[in-house]
Amino acid sequence: MSIYTLKQSKIIALSLIFVVGVFLLYSLHILFTAILGAVVIYVLFKPMYIYLTEKKKLNRTLSVIIVMLVSVIIIIIPFTSLVWLLTDKIIYYKDHPEAINKIIDSVKSFIGETFDQNTVQDTLNKVGTWAAGLLTGFVNSSLDLLLTFSMMYFFIFFMFKKHEVFESTLIKYMPYREKNSEHFAAEFKNMTYANIIGQGIIAFAQAAAMAIGFIIFGIPDPLFWSLICFFVSFLPVIGSAAVFVPAGLIELTSGNSFSGFGILIYGFIVVANVDNLLRMWINKWIGNIHPLITITGVVIGIPAFGILGLVFGPLLISIFLLLIRLYEAAFINETSEKERVVKNEELKD
């Protein structure tokens, strides 16, 4: 076979691979959430799997089953339950606006005639419709969720059982040297821990502190608002203040000065500092995620993944930026170094 014919064959083969690959990617886009979820759970629970197989000498299949059950108990059931509870509450308030109207009337009487009740009511209706649509969409697509979770744990089973093959294959087809591929794996692990474990700890701690504050100052429905706090705590800067500040202002406009000032002081001193203290510890031991990455990730993640976008969005942006850094280190800096060496050799000659 001539060189020209060989080049043609390579081009045809690569074109076929590219076309079929694009078609497969497009066809598998509905499973992207399952694949990403499987990778995340693999990273989080691999130490447990290694402990069961190597330290406890358990059978691999049994170890995978134990890991999957633990992941369901720790992650899937709590998160799904939170979404269900939050959805139920939002739908209730949307169908029974009496409580919201009472708050609006209190604010109007406190501010006076300058208060535009219709504008506020329209805004609240739009926010309620958006939130209800977002969360009920997550719940109502039960068949899609079942497919996603089924495929996710199908992937997880084989990823763990054949983890050596899975990892070696990834390293083999990574477009970097083995050293850079290992660096990517380590950074990806840190990012996953920071985005999921770190943010999850902060969100849970702030939600618990918020519920305690609401109970102390006699503010109604502490469970609902602690759930809201859990989800908004994934947003940096704004976070829990999006819950306790409006709650305090509502209490003040309703004439409950003790509850209003109490929850505001408690929120800024206790709830906000729970975030600050835990974030310092998490940044030290797990890793730091820039607030801009988190906010941008949430904005693009929620439309793509629903409520799971709170986690997957920032994680994907972090991975994208890591790939750029690796590309720069592996190709641009390396090329510059080679050029410098060549120039030095030329000068010596």
N, C-alpha and C positions, 0 to 999 in steps of 0.2 A: 504493500500500500504506500503510495507516494506521500510526501509531507503535506502537500496541499490537500490531498484526500483525507489525511488524518486530521488536519485542522477542521475541515468541513464536518467530519464525523463528530469531533468534539463539540463544535458549535451546535449541531443538530441535537446531540445528546443533552447538552446543557439547556437548550431551548425547551426540549421535552420535559426535562426535570423542572424547569422554571414554570412552565404552563401547568403541569400537573400539580406542582406544589402550591401555586396560587389558587387553583381550583379547590384543593384539599383545605387550605387555610380558610377560604371563603365558606366551604361546606361545614367546617368544624367551628365556626365562630360562635355557634350556640353552645358549644362545650368549653368556651374559653374560661368562663367563670369556674367550671369544674376543674379544669387543668390548673388554673392559678391557685384555687383552693387546695388542690392536692399537693402542689409544690410547697405551699405555705405550711400545711400540716406536716409534710415530710420533714421540713427544716425544723419545726418546733419540737416534733416528737422523735426525731432520730436518736437523740441521746437515750431516751427511754427504751427504744427498740434495741440499741446496742447493749444496754444494761441487761435487758431480759435475755438476749441471745448469748452474750459473751460472759457475763457475770453469773447469771442464774442458770445458764445452759438450757434454756427452754427451746422447744421446737420452734422453727421460724414461723410456721403457719400460726401456731398458738400465740406467739409473740405479736404478730401483726394483728390478730383478732383483738388481743388485749389493748394494743395501742389504739385501734379504731374505736373500741368501746369507750376508752378513756377520753378520746378526743370528742366523741359525741356528748359525753357527760359534761366535760369541762367547757367546750366551745359551742357546739351546735344547739343543744337544748337550752342553755341559758340565753344565748343571743336570740334564738327564735322566740322564746317565751317573752323576752323584753319587747320584741317587735309586736307580738300579738297583743300584749297588754297596752302598749302605747297606741296601737291602731284602734283598739276598742275604746280607749278614752277619747281619742280625737274624733272618732265617729260619733260618740255620745255627745260631746260638746257641740259638734256640728249640727246634730239633730235636735239638741235641746239648748238653744242659744240664751236661755233665761239668765244663766250665770254670767255670760259675757255681756249681755245687755245691762245687767245690774252694775257691773264694773264700769261700763261706759257711762251710765247715769251718774255714778259716784264721781268719776273724773270730770264730767261736765259741770256738776254742781261745785266742784272744787276750783276749776279753772274759770268758769263763767261763760259769757256769751261768745268769747273768742274761740271756743272749742267747736270744731267742725265735726259733729257726730257722724254725719253721713259718710264723710271721707274715711274716718276711722273704721266705721262699720264695713265699708266696702273693702278696705285693706285687710281687715280681720277675716272677712269672708274669702278673699282671694288666698290669703295665707292658709286658712283652714282647708280650702278646696285643694290647694297644692299639696299640703302635708297629707291629707287623707288619700289623695290620689296616689302619692308616692308610696305610702305604707300599705294601703289596701291593694295596690298593684303587686306588691311583694307577697302579700298573703293570698290573694285570689289566684295567682299563678301557681297554684299548688302542684299541678301536673309538671310544670317546668321545674319547680323546686325539687320535686321527687326525682326527676331525670337528672338534674344537676348533682344532687347529693349521691344518687346511685352511681353515676359515672365517676364522681370524685373519689368515692371509696373503692371503686373498681380500679382506678389508677393507683390509688394509695396502696392497695394490696400488693400489686406487682412491683411498684417502686420500692417498697420495703423488702419484700421477699427476695428480689434480685437487685439489691441496692448497689452491690459492687459493679454489676453490669450497667446499671442505670447511670452511675456516676462516671464510670470510665468512658461510656459512650458520649456523655455530655462533654467531657474533657477532650475527647478525640475530635469532636466536630466543632469545638470552640475555635474561632479564628485567631487565637492567641497562643503564645508559648505556654507550656505547662505551669510555669511559675505565675504568670498573669492569670491563668485560669483558676489556680488555687487561690490567688488573691481575690478574684471575683467571687468565688464560693464563700470565702470568709466574710467579705463585705456584704454579700447578699444575706448571709446568716445574721449579721449585726443589724442590717436594715429591717429584716423581718421581725427580729426581737424588739427593736425600738418601735416599729409601727404598730405591732399587735400586742405584745406583752407590755411594753412600756406605756403606750397610750391606753390600753385596757385597764392597767392598774390605776392610772391617774383618773380615768373616767369613773371607775367603780368607787374609788375613795372619795371623789368629789360628790358623787351621787349620794353616797351614804352620809357624808357630812351635811349635805343639803337637806336630806330627809330629817336628820336630827334637828337641824335649825328650824325647819318648818314646824316640827312637833313642839319644840321648846316655846316658840312664839305664837303657837296656836293658829298657824296659817293652814287653811283647809287643803285637803288632798295632797299630802306630802309624797305619797307613792307616785302619783302621776308626775309631779314636778321633779322628783328625783330621777325618774325615767328620762324626762326631757333633758335634765342636767347630764345624765350619762352620755347621751348622744352629742349634745353641743360641746361637751368637754373635749371631744376630738378636735375641735377648732381652737387653734392657738389665739392668744390675745383676747378674743371675745369670751369663749368658754363659758364657765358657770355664771359669769356676770349677766349673761343673757337671760338667766332665770331669776337670780335673787334681786337684781336691780328693779325689773318690772314688778316683782312681787312686793318689794318694799314701797315703791311708788303707789301701787294699787292700795296697799294697806293705809298709807298716809292719806290718800284722797278719800278713803272710806271712813276716815276719822279715827283709825286705830294707830295712834302715834307710837305707842310702845312696840307693837308688832312691826310697824314700818321701819322705825329707826333701828330696832333690835335686829331684824333680819339683814338690813343694810350693813350695820357694823359687823355682825357675825359673818356675813358673806365676804367682806373685804379683809377681815382679820383672819378668819378660820378657813373658809372654803378656798379663797384665792391662794392662801399660803400652803394649803395642802398640795395644790398644783405646783407651786414654786419649789417646795421642799422635795417632793417626789421627783420632779423633773431634774433637779440637781443630782439626785442619786442615780436616776435612770441614765442621764447623760454621761455620768462617770463610769457606770458599770455595763451599760448596754450600748448606748450610742445616741447621737444627737441628730434630730431631724429638723431642718430649718423651717420656721413657721411659714415662709412663703411656699415651700414645697407642700406642706400640709394643706394650706388653704387652696392652692391651685389644684392639688390632687383631689380634694373633696369636690371642687367645682366641676371637674371633668369626670370624676368617678361616679357620683350619684346618678347622672343621666345614663351612664353606661352599665352600672352594676346595681342600681337601686341603693338600698341602705348599706349594702356591702361596700359601696364605693367610698365610704368613710375610711375604710382600711385599704382597699385595693388601689384606689386612686393615688394616694401619696406613695404607696409602695412601688407602683409602676413608674412614677416620675423619678423616684430614687434610683431604680434600676437603670432607667434611661440615662441619667446623669453619670452613673457609675460606668456604663458602657462607653460613654464619651471620654471619661478620664482614662479608662483602660486603652482605648484606641489611641489617644494622645501619647500615652506612655509607651505603647507597643510599637507604634509606627512613626509618629511625627518626631518624638524625641529621639527615638532610636536612629531614624534616618538622619537627623541633624548631627547626632554623635558620629555616625559613619562618615558624613561629609567632612566634619571637622578633622577626623583622623586622616582621611585621604589628603586634605589640604596640608596637614602637617607633614605627611610623607613626601608630598610634592615639594614643599619648601626645603626639606632635608636634602632631596636630590638636587 
